[in-house]
Amino acid sequence: MVEGKRKIQVLNNLSQLYINTSNYSMALKYSGEALALAEKLNFKPGISDTHISLGNIYYYKGNYPEALSNHLAALKLQEETGDKLSAA
């Protein structure tokens, strides 16, 4: 499971790098891979982090309903896991 968590983190980091360079198609690719793995492992912090990345991607693409949906999904998971720092 530790190896899977690291891979999720790396995929989310790659997604963030592509967000920073406005390459949203590649950011979506890596976020999609991270989300699939995090859900397979039922790793809620990884799912939450990925939803934040997805929310940011959709925000920058101007798809505000999808951005809000992903950020709210992340918030729900943060509240479930007691991650007050991320929720703030």
Secondary structure as GFF3:
##gff-version 3
##sequence-region A 1 88
A	DSSP	alpha_helix	2	20	.	.	.	ID=ss1
A	DSSP	alpha_helix	24	41	.	.	.	ID=ss2
A	DSSP	alpha_helix	44	60	.	.	.	ID=ss3
A	DSSP	alpha_helix	64	81	.	.	.	ID=ss4
A	DSSP	alpha_helix	84	87	.	.	.	ID=ss5
###
